[in-house]
Amino acid sequence: MRNKLLLIGAAVAAFAIPAIGQEIARPAPAPQPQPIAPAQVAPTPGGEPVPAQSSEPATSGSSPRSGGEGGNIGIADLSAVELPEPPPPVELPDHARRDPRVVGRLDPVGIGIGANPWGGANGRFLSLLLRRLDTPLASRWVHIALRNALLARAGAPFGVQPVDWVGERAWLLLRMGEADAARMLVSGVDVDRFTPKMFQIAVQTALANGDPPGLCPLQDGIRRHERGIGPLVDAMCASLAGEPESAAAQIDSARRRGRIGGIDLILAQKVVGAGANTSRAVTVEWEPVDRLNSWRFGLATATGVVPPERLLTASSPQVRAWQARAPMLSAQQRLQSARIATGLGVFSSQALLDLYSTLYDATDPDELSESDAWQLRLAFTGRDLRARLDAMRKLWKNDRDSIDREASRALLARAASLVAPSADVEADAANLIASMLAGGYDREAARWASVTGGMEAKNADACWAMLALAAPNGVAIDVSAGRVQSFIGRDTSARKQRSALLVAGLAGLGRLSAEDADSLNRRHGLALEHRTRWTQMIDATAARGQAGSTLILAGTGFQSTSLDRLPSSHLFHAVAALRRTGQNFTARMVAAEALSRT
């Protein structure tokens, strides 16, 4: 019997060994995913869905506590898994946080307004001036100087909340067309220190820069202070963060609620469609749209869409200046806006020159000879002086208004400085000098003072008047009362406006004595004696040495559609105040510009 049992056991073992070996060699079948019905997903208070308990009975070996060989964690068991606590959010140390009382990008001493540009001026009063200042300004050089002052890295004046002071500066920069400068200021303040005003201005800044991602760090503040656009901002940010399902759901919810519709919703959908894996194509129809606001401009620009010309033409010049620096648009699409930006003072002469260089490289060789980019090249590299001047004349004539004309002059500033002074080119001398001054080439322009005497009276007067105001100190040029009287006698401008601005500029620069200025003023009725509250304030501010505050007041004094309408008393007091606060170059450029553009 014992031998029989041994034989039976051996036979069983012989059959069992292959089965056990096969079981070890073959992996256990993976559990098949089971569909989860909507009712099985329960939202948490935080909004994230978590799986609900499964209604299926637990199978043997499926519990994490069973420790079986084939044990797998089922969907129903995920809620029982104990995960470690998430790490706390990273906080900036105190030494890495930025002081909101000192925000800016330019060294105030380096730009000539001193270490304390606001002096003892009341911050609330300065904020009120900034908020009420109407743009664009009549003078390109006042615009440039004011822009630089607003970007100065200087302490906030007393009596104003520091973050709100940054916001007021950024808001004025936006209204001046300075989208990039406004972003520099906004980005200089930590978001957790934003005030309600700062949140609103930060939103406008992001839109002016065509930067929807710039709205995402502001979402909490937008929900509190800009509730109307909150859902659309959440949808765009979800898409940009790689969450297309969430973005689509939020867009659909915004459409159902109907608070924002039409072109505003469509443009938000287009931004959402630009995100990854959204599979949403949107066609923008501009026909029913009658105006262009910051929301429409910002979202359209961000997606490379150019609004119709009728809307751009009807918008303010500042909006065109925003478009001039939009990186999503081609050089050709930005050209006309860039000319406007240059005429305003947002773009420098070199920036516009660089844009034309890009156009030159992108133009088909067969079409190059008919382009302005080719004429600009000839202005620098023409075979002789005649060819260069011919090219310049074509560009000088290619203007639509005063702003566009100033852009053409700034574009040719460097080329004009390469022309040697000569009475033989007196017909073009005034434009050459005006172009050099538009680019700030005052020393190069001053070389023409020696040849104006050999020109005809009309050409000589135009050149002499600009040089008498713009030439650096020490240049030999006749600024006597007799020479000024000769200019006034031949002046044919309405109400002797050019003569009034000339006398105002010379008196403000101290190049014409107070007695001579008063005598000419009374004799010809130039209205230099006019006094207002503004003239009293800018005189007092300059007397205290507050260079930055003086520039703000100068900006308020140049709130005019053109220099033709600028009161001569405003030019006199502004130039005198700038000179008194050590801003001699700006004072000379402002005074000369008044003559070149009237």
Disulfide bonds with the S-S distance in Angstrom:
Cys216-Cys237 2.17
